[in-house]
Amino acid sequence: MNKVARIDDFTIGQHASFTKTFTEDDVQRFIAITGDVNPLHVDDAFAAETKFGRRVLHGMLTASIFSTMVGMLLPGTGAIYRSQTLRFLLPVYVGDTVTAHFVVRSIDRTKHRLEIEAWIENEAGERVIEGTCEAGLLH
């Protein structure tokens, strides 16, 4: 079992990252879970006629790796995901590799909470999603 994170384990500026390549299988599993069959995400011919030129990954599928960040990396075991803002900046496509980043911006040691700057960037280093996360800790 992983060590349970404690509020005293964290410092301002602390950083963690996680990289994932999204596959067609990921898209199909997301569709099976959510039922989101928007043609922008599933229909090659439809998507080809849009400004994106091809199918775009579901924004929430891309953003889902923030859950990995909170639950596994920063804060990690014992984390409680309290809130997350999201701004979708650029499209992500099947086969793209993206990296999520978390940087601790403030620590409330009394309430056992972290405010975290959160963003996901593509292989070119461009931000595709950004926002702010609030995570709590059991201890």
C-alpha positions as CSV (number, residue, x, y, z in Angstrom):
1,M,0.0,0.0,0.0
2,N,1.2,3.5,-0.8
3,K,2.2,5.9,2.0
4,V,-0.7,8.2,2.9
5,A,0.1,11.8,2.0
6,R,0.1,14.3,4.8
7,I,-0.2,18.1,4.6
8,D,3.3,18.5,6.0
9,D,4.7,16.6,3.0
10,F,4.0,19.6,0.6
11,T,5.8,22.8,-0.2
12,I,4.9,25.8,-2.4
13,G,6.2,25.2,-5.9
14,Q,6.3,21.5,-5.6
15,H,5.7,19.9,-9.1
16,A,4.5,16.6,-10.5
17,S,3.8,15.5,-14.0
18,F,2.2,12.5,-15.8
19,T,2.4,11.7,-19.5
20,K,-0.1,9.7,-21.5
21,T,-0.7,8.8,-25.2
22,F,-4.4,8.6,-26.0
23,T,-5.4,5.7,-28.2
24,E,-8.5,4.8,-30.2
25,D,-9.2,2.2,-27.5
26,D,-9.2,4.9,-24.9
27,V,-11.8,6.8,-27.0
28,Q,-14.0,3.8,-27.4
29,R,-13.9,3.0,-23.6
30,F,-14.7,6.6,-22.8
31,I,-17.7,6.5,-25.2
32,A,-18.8,3.2,-23.6
33,I,-18.7,4.9,-20.1
34,T,-20.2,8.3,-21.1
35,G,-22.4,7.6,-24.1
36,D,-20.9,10.8,-25.7
37,V,-21.0,10.0,-29.5
38,N,-20.7,13.5,-30.7
39,P,-19.7,13.1,-34.4
40,L,-16.7,15.5,-33.8
41,H,-15.3,12.6,-31.7
42,V,-16.5,9.6,-33.7
43,D,-17.2,10.4,-37.3
44,D,-14.1,10.9,-39.6
45,A,-16.2,12.4,-42.5
46,F,-18.0,14.8,-40.2
47,A,-14.8,15.9,-38.4
48,A,-13.0,16.4,-41.7
49,E,-15.4,19.1,-42.6
50,T,-14.8,21.1,-39.3
51,K,-12.1,23.6,-38.5
52,F,-10.2,20.8,-36.8
53,G,-9.9,18.7,-40.0
54,R,-10.1,15.4,-38.1
55,R,-11.6,13.8,-35.1
56,V,-10.9,15.5,-31.8
57,L,-10.4,13.7,-28.5
58,H,-13.2,14.3,-25.9
59,G,-12.0,17.3,-23.8
60,M,-13.1,15.5,-20.6
61,L,-11.2,12.4,-21.6
62,T,-8.0,14.5,-21.9
63,A,-8.8,16.2,-18.6
64,S,-9.4,12.9,-16.9
65,I,-5.6,12.5,-16.4
66,F,-5.9,15.2,-13.7
67,S,-7.6,12.5,-11.7
68,T,-4.4,10.4,-12.0
69,M,-2.4,13.4,-10.8
70,V,-4.6,13.9,-7.7
71,G,-5.0,10.3,-6.7
72,M,-1.6,8.9,-7.5
73,L,1.0,11.7,-7.7
74,L,0.2,15.1,-6.0
75,P,-1.2,14.8,-3.4
76,G,-1.5,11.0,-4.0
77,T,-2.8,8.4,-1.6
78,G,-5.3,9.9,0.8
79,A,-6.2,12.8,-1.5
80,I,-9.7,14.2,-1.8
81,Y,-10.4,15.9,-5.1
82,R,-12.4,19.0,-4.0
83,S,-12.6,21.1,-7.2
84,Q,-11.2,21.6,-10.7
85,T,-11.6,24.5,-13.1
86,L,-10.9,23.7,-16.8
87,R,-10.2,25.9,-19.8
88,F,-9.9,24.0,-23.1
89,L,-7.4,25.8,-25.2
90,L,-6.3,23.5,-28.1
91,P,-7.6,20.3,-29.6
92,V,-6.1,16.9,-28.8
93,Y,-6.2,14.1,-31.3
94,V,-6.1,10.3,-31.1
95,G,-2.5,9.3,-30.9
96,D,-1.3,12.5,-29.3
97,T,0.9,12.3,-26.3
98,V,0.1,14.9,-23.6
99,T,1.7,15.7,-20.2
100,A,-0.3,16.9,-17.2
101,H,1.5,19.2,-14.7
102,F,0.6,20.2,-11.2
103,V,2.4,22.9,-9.2
104,V,1.4,23.6,-5.6
105,R,0.4,27.3,-5.3
106,S,-0.9,27.5,-1.7
107,I,-1.2,25.3,1.3
108,D,-3.8,25.6,4.0
109,R,-2.3,23.4,6.8
110,T,-5.3,24.0,9.1
111,K,-7.9,22.7,6.6
112,H,-5.5,20.2,5.0
113,R,-6.0,21.6,1.5
114,L,-3.7,22.4,-1.5
115,E,-4.4,24.9,-4.2
116,I,-2.7,23.6,-7.4
117,E,-2.0,25.2,-10.8
118,A,-3.0,22.5,-13.3
119,W,-2.3,22.2,-17.0
120,I,-1.9,19.7,-19.8
121,E,0.4,20.4,-22.7
122,N,0.9,18.6,-26.0
123,E,4.2,17.4,-27.4
124,A,5.0,20.8,-28.8
125,G,4.8,22.2,-25.2
126,E,1.6,24.1,-26.0
127,R,-1.1,24.2,-23.2
128,V,-4.2,22.3,-24.4
129,I,-6.0,22.6,-21.0
130,E,-5.4,24.7,-17.9
131,G,-7.1,25.4,-14.7
132,T,-6.9,25.2,-10.9
133,C,-7.3,22.2,-8.7
134,E,-8.2,22.1,-5.0
135,A,-7.2,18.9,-3.2
136,G,-7.8,18.0,0.4
137,L,-5.9,15.4,2.5
138,L,-7.1,13.0,5.1
139,H,-4.2,14.0,7.4
